[in-house]
């Protein structure tokens, strides 16, 4: 299946890897810049919504339009964290803020709930960014980084822990 121009095999990966740099939406204005620069949160939500609901029409630009129109984009700051618990309802998912513990992350991912993470400076960004945790394999956590195919791989919890500033587990409503 092709989602936003990226081939996605639902039997292999439940959650597609979508990138902010996809030419279908990368140049679309979102807040203070374009999706390629400011679109990490809408792209993460899109990956989660597609994986949970199967609705591949909810592309990152659709989420960005919704976020901007409904006050989830804060000028000079970026996407408000409240979109994770409130905004997904419009697209058939619910979000719940969760604590940063390995056991909670593992449990949520094993139950099929992707986790959107706000991360600070580190391996993914120099300032602020959103990534999506999509699964576990052994002691490794699968990351979908909307800004990097290279970073979209399995990580140790200890590598991620110090970078995560907030987390929300999503489930189908």
Secondary structure as UniProt FT lines:
FT   STRAND          2..3
FT   TURN            4..5
FT   STRAND          6..7
FT   TURN            10..12
FT   TURN            20..21
FT   TURN            23..27
FT   STRAND          29..30
FT   TURN            31..32
FT   STRAND          33..34
FT   HELIX           35..38
FT   HELIX           40..53
FT   TURN            56..57
FT   HELIX           60..69
FT   TURN            70..71
FT   STRAND          73..74
FT   TURN            75..77
FT   STRAND          78..79
FT   HELIX           81..84
FT   TURN            85..86
FT   HELIX           87..91
FT   STRAND          93..97
FT   HELIX           102..110
FT   TURN            111..112
FT   STRAND          115..119
FT   STRAND          129..137
FT   TURN            138..139
FT   STRAND          140..144
FT   TURN            146..147
FT   TURN            149..151
FT   STRAND          154..156
FT   HELIX           157..161
FT   TURN            162..163
FT   STRAND          164..172
//
